[in-house]
Amino acid sequence: MFSCRDVRTREVRGRLRYSLLMAIPRIARAPHTSKVPDVCPHCGGRALTRRGTRKKKFEIVQLWRCASCKRMFTPAPAALRNKTYPLRVILDAITTYSLGYSHEETRRRMKAKSGRAISDSTLSAWLAEHDSLLSYRRLRDAGRRRFPPEQTVRSVKLYHRQVYRYAFHRPKLELLRESEEHQRFAPLANFLEAIPLICPHALFRTEDAGGRASQAQPQFADVTRIIVNRKENAATRAAALVIPTVGDNRRQHDRLQQFMLANDSVTFAVEVPIWLKEDDIAALEKKHGVELAQRDKNAGRVITGHLDFLQVRNGAVHILDYKPDARTNKPIAQLAIYALALTRLVPGLKLFDIKCAWFNEEEYCEFFPRTLFAVKRG
């Protein structure tokens, strides 16, 4: 039998443990440590089991034990090691700064959001450490002169069977129009700004209206005619940095899109809707001698889709698609349809001006869609 004193003591201890646990905000719980690691970093073993948690200053991490070497470890890429603050807080801070907020405003906003005070020197160190992914910093002052921080990114929810968050970077579009190298892509900037007004939302909402570009079969194009270049670039590095901080797999796209849109100098829009109606499909099929969608005698054909990332760099428009399983999932037909759709939606844009790619944290696979539809000679 327990006495009343014992019961009170247990209640006090329980409340103390609860208060200590709640002292660490939920945002500081490290999701990347909860996912089952592929192998043990010490011996390469695969027999891994959870072994409790460890409380750091600002976050709680999962501990794992390897049955082969009997050692404990916390899985984390190099960017996450020996960090006082959770990486999510770091990424939020540098993104807030990239939007145009001053050091002082960024620190104030981060304290209100995470409950942790960040010194000016700490923020400067974060910006310096991740400078290779923050190429928009050189354009930031020019962007601030055109739009205040709260108006830098315009985001619109599109209710297309599911909710898509279309967003575009307003200063980048203005700078695109003023660029000598990319001035010919000014109609693309006009199209991106007009999407909230001109997008035919009904086409995306009707179940039987047509097919999704992501479901396209590759029979319409001979994929053996293209050369896929595999490499590592800023997109793969950004994915390797951001994706481990996202515990919910359904939000990986969204977090990566927000980071690249705010911080790099080449991502102009994300979740861009594209659509092709019967007249567009027929014209493209006639021009390129392919079949984009099966004909329906009872209704006109429609193809819809959403581009993950739309970039402009090195004299070309780049269409990017994030694929966690990039090595096995090759969306060549899907990306090619996206490219064809842009040539119909953006006046003056040619297939020659477009490059397509899919990527994940490890590889970036790029190809020229025009090679799929080039007329064979001889």
C-alpha positions in Angstrom: 0.0 0.0 0.0 1.2 3.5 -0.9 0.8 6.3 1.6 -0.7 9.7 0.7 2.9 11.1 1.0 4.2 8.6 -1.6 1.3 9.5 -4.0 2.0 13.2 -3.7 5.7 12.6 -4.2 5.0 10.7 -7.4 2.7 13.4 -8.7 5.3 16.1 -8.1 8.0 14.0 -9.9 5.6 13.3 -12.8 4.8 17.0 -13.2 8.5 17.8 -13.0 9.3 15.3 -15.8 6.4 16.7 -17.9 7.5 20.3 -17.4 11.1 19.4 -18.4 9.9 17.6 -21.5 7.6 20.5 -22.5 10.4 22.9 -22.1 11.7 21.7 -25.4 9.3 22.9 -28.1 7.8 20.4 -30.5 9.6 22.1 -33.4 12.9 21.0 -31.8 12.2 17.3 -32.0 14.6 16.0 -34.6 12.6 14.0 -37.2 15.6 12.8 -39.1 16.8 10.7 -36.2 13.4 8.8 -35.9 13.7 7.3 -39.4 15.2 3.9 -39.5 18.9 4.3 -40.7 20.0 2.3 -43.7 23.2 1.0 -42.1 25.3 1.5 -39.0 27.8 4.4 -39.6 30.5 2.4 -37.7 30.4 -1.1 -39.2 27.8 -1.0 -41.9 25.5 -3.4 -40.1 21.8 -3.5 -40.8 20.4 -5.0 -37.6 19.4 -1.8 -35.9 17.1 -1.2 -33.0 15.9 1.9 -31.1 17.5 2.6 -27.7 15.8 5.5 -26.1 16.4 9.2 -26.7 18.9 11.8 -25.8 18.1 15.3 -24.7 20.3 18.0 -26.2 20.0 21.7 -25.4 17.3 22.5 -27.8 16.1 19.2 -29.2 15.5 15.5 -28.5 17.2 12.9 -30.7 16.6 9.2 -31.2 19.3 6.8 -30.3 20.0 3.6 -32.2 22.0 0.5 -31.4 23.7 -1.8 -33.9 23.5 -5.5 -33.0 26.7 -6.2 -34.9 29.1 -3.8 -33.3 27.0 -3.1 -30.2 27.6 0.6 -30.6 25.0 3.4 -30.1 24.6 6.3 -32.6 22.3 9.0 -33.7 21.9 9.1 -37.5 22.6 12.5 -39.0 24.3 13.9 -42.2 27.3 16.1 -41.8 25.3 19.4 -41.8 23.4 18.2 -38.7 26.4 17.2 -36.5 27.6 19.3 -33.6 24.8 21.8 -33.9 23.4 23.6 -30.9 20.2 24.6 -32.6 18.0 22.3 -34.6 18.6 22.5 -38.3 14.9 23.4 -38.9 15.4 26.6 -36.8 18.6 27.4 -38.8 16.8 27.0 -42.2 13.9 29.0 -41.0 16.2 31.8 -39.9 18.2 32.0 -43.2 15.0 31.8 -45.2 13.4 34.6 -43.2 16.6 36.7 -43.9 16.5 35.9 -47.6 12.9 37.2 -47.9 14.3 40.7 -47.1 14.1 41.0 -43.3 17.0 42.6 -41.5 19.2 40.8 -39.0 17.3 42.3 -36.1 13.9 41.5 -37.6 14.9 38.0 -38.4 16.1 37.4 -34.9 12.9 38.8 -33.4 10.7 36.7 -35.7 12.7 33.5 -34.8 12.4 34.2 -31.1 8.6 34.7 -31.4 8.4 31.5 -33.5 10.8 29.1 -31.7 11.0 30.7 -28.3 14.8 30.8 -28.5 17.0 33.9 -28.7 19.5 34.0 -31.5 22.5 36.3 -31.4 23.6 38.4 -34.4 26.9 36.5 -34.6 25.1 33.2 -34.7 22.8 34.3 -37.5 25.8 35.6 -39.5 27.6 32.3 -39.0 24.6 30.4 -40.3 24.5 32.6 -43.4 28.2 32.1 -44.0 28.0 28.3 -43.5 25.2 27.8 -46.1 26.3 30.6 -48.5 26.6 28.2 -51.4 22.8 27.6 -51.3 21.9 31.3 -50.8 22.7 32.7 -54.2 19.7 35.1 -53.9 21.8 37.1 -51.3 23.5 39.0 -54.1 20.1 40.1 -55.5 18.5 40.6 -52.1 19.1 44.4 -51.8 17.7 44.9 -55.3 14.7 42.8 -54.4 14.1 44.8 -51.2 13.9 48.0 -53.2 11.1 46.6 -55.3 9.0 44.7 -52.7 8.8 44.6 -48.9 9.7 41.3 -47.2 6.1 40.3 -46.6 5.3 40.7 -50.3 8.3 39.0 -51.7 6.6 35.7 -52.3 3.0 35.5 -53.4 1.4 32.2 -52.5 -2.1 31.0 -53.7 -3.8 27.8 -52.8 -5.2 25.9 -55.8 -8.0 23.4 -55.0 -7.3 20.9 -57.8 -8.6 17.5 -56.5 -6.1 18.1 -53.8 -4.6 21.4 -52.5 -1.6 22.7 -54.2 0.3 25.8 -53.0 1.3 27.7 -56.1 3.9 30.4 -55.3 6.1 32.8 -57.2 8.9 35.2 -56.3 8.0 38.7 -57.2 11.4 40.4 -57.1 12.9 37.7 -59.3 10.2 38.1 -61.9 10.9 41.9 -62.0 14.6 41.3 -62.3 14.0 38.7 -65.1 12.3 41.4 -67.1 15.3 43.7 -66.6 17.9 41.1 -67.4 19.6 41.4 -70.8 20.4 37.7 -70.9 16.9 36.5 -70.1 14.8 39.4 -71.3 13.2 37.2 -74.0 11.6 35.2 -71.1 9.6 38.2 -70.0 6.3 36.6 -71.3 7.1 33.7 -68.9 7.1 36.2 -66.0 3.7 37.6 -67.2 2.3 34.1 -67.4 3.4 33.2 -63.8 1.8 36.4 -62.4 -1.4 35.9 -64.3 -1.9 32.2 -63.3 -4.2 33.0 -60.3 -6.6 34.8 -62.7 -6.4 32.7 -65.9 -6.0 29.2 -64.6 -9.0 27.0 -65.6 -9.6 25.4 -62.2 -12.6 23.4 -63.4 -10.3 21.3 -65.7 -8.3 20.2 -62.7 -11.2 19.4 -60.5 -13.3 17.2 -62.8 -12.4 13.5 -62.4 -13.2 12.5 -65.9 -12.0 15.7 -67.7 -8.8 14.2 -68.8 -5.4 12.7 -67.7 -2.6 13.9 -65.5 0.7 14.5 -67.1 2.3 12.5 -64.3 0.3 9.5 -65.4 1.5 9.7 -69.0 2.9 6.6 -70.6 6.2 6.9 -72.5 5.0 5.3 -75.7 4.5 8.7 -77.3 8.2 9.3 -77.3 11.3 7.2 -78.0 13.3 7.6 -74.8 16.3 5.9 -76.4 16.8 9.1 -78.4 17.7 11.2 -75.4 20.9 11.5 -73.4 20.3 11.9 -69.7 23.2 13.7 -67.9 23.6 12.8 -64.2 25.3 15.2 -61.9 25.3 16.9 -58.5 24.3 20.6 -58.2 22.7 23.1 -55.9 19.3 21.3 -56.2 20.7 18.0 -54.8 22.6 19.9 -52.1 19.5 21.8 -51.1 17.5 18.5 -51.0 20.1 16.8 -48.9 20.0 19.7 -46.4 16.2 20.2 -46.2 14.6 16.8 -46.6 16.1 15.2 -43.4 14.4 18.0 -41.3 10.9 17.0 -42.5 9.3 14.3 -40.4 6.1 14.1 -42.5 6.9 12.7 -46.0 3.9 14.4 -47.4 5.5 17.8 -46.6 8.9 17.1 -48.1 8.0 18.8 -51.4 6.5 21.8 -49.7 9.5 22.5 -47.4 12.0 22.0 -50.2 10.0 24.3 -52.5 9.8 27.0 -49.9 13.5 26.9 -49.2 14.6 27.0 -52.9 12.1 29.7 -53.9 13.3 32.0 -51.1 17.0 31.3 -51.1 18.4 30.6 -54.6 18.5 33.1 -57.4 17.1 30.8 -60.2 13.8 29.3 -58.8 11.0 31.6 -59.9 7.9 29.6 -59.1 6.8 26.3 -57.6 3.7 24.1 -58.1 3.0 25.8 -61.4 -0.2 24.5 -63.0 -0.2 23.6 -66.7 -3.0 22.5 -68.9 -3.6 21.4 -72.5 -7.0 21.4 -74.1 -8.1 19.5 -77.2 -7.0 22.2 -79.6 -3.5 22.4 -77.9 -3.1 18.7 -77.9 -4.1 18.3 -81.6 -1.7 21.1 -82.6 1.2 19.6 -80.7 0.5 16.1 -82.1 0.4 17.4 -85.6 3.6 19.4 -85.2 5.7 16.6 -83.5 4.0 13.5 -85.0 3.2 11.9 -81.6 0.1 11.0 -79.6 0.0 12.7 -76.3 -3.4 11.3 -75.2 -5.9 8.7 -76.4 -8.7 10.2 -78.4 -12.2 10.3 -77.0 -15.1 10.5 -79.5 -17.5 11.7 -76.8 -15.4 14.5 -75.2 -12.4 16.7 -75.9 -9.1 15.6 -74.4 -7.5 17.5 -71.5 -4.1 17.1 -69.9 -3.3 18.8 -66.6 -0.4 18.8 -64.2 1.8 20.8 -61.7 5.4 21.6 -62.1 7.4 21.2 -58.9 10.0 23.9 -59.7 10.4 26.4 -62.6 13.8 27.9 -62.9 15.5 30.3 -65.4 19.3 30.1 -65.6 22.1 30.0 -68.1 19.9 31.2 -71.0 17.3 28.4 -70.6 14.0 27.6 -68.7 14.4 24.6 -66.5 11.6 22.3 -65.3 12.5 20.3 -62.2 10.7 17.5 -60.5 11.7 16.1 -57.1 11.6 12.3 -57.0 12.7 10.6 -53.8 13.2 7.4 -55.9 15.0 9.3 -58.7 17.2 6.3 -59.6 14.2 4.1 -60.6 11.4 6.6 -61.2 12.2 8.4 -64.5 9.4 10.9 -65.4 10.7 11.6 -68.9 7.3 11.6 -70.5 5.8 13.7 -67.7 8.5 16.4 -68.0 8.3 16.4 -71.8 4.6 17.1 -71.6 5.2 19.9 -69.2 7.7 21.4 -71.6 5.2 21.1 -74.5 2.5 22.7 -72.4 4.7 25.7 -71.6 5.3 26.3 -75.3 1.5 26.6 -75.7 0.9 28.7 -72.6 3.8 31.2 -72.9 3.9 33.3 -76.0 7.2 33.0 -77.9 8.6 30.2 -75.7 10.2 27.5 -77.8 11.0 23.9 -77.0 14.6 24.7 -77.8 14.7 27.1 -74.7 13.7 24.4 -72.2 15.6 21.8 -70.3 14.0 19.2 -67.9 15.4 17.3 -64.9 14.3 15.2 -62.0 16.4 14.9 -58.8 16.7 13.8 -55.2 19.4 14.2 -52.5 21.9 12.1 -54.4 21.5 12.8 -58.2 20.3 15.3 -60.7 19.2 13.8 -64.1 18.8 16.3 -66.9 17.8 16.1 -70.6 16.7 18.2 -73.5 13.0 17.5 -74.3 13.5 18.7 -77.9 15.6 15.6 -78.7 12.5 13.5 -78.0 10.6 15.1 -80.9 13.4 15.8 -83.3 12.6 14.7 -86.8 14.7 11.7 -87.8 16.8 12.2 -90.9 17.4 9.7 -93.6 
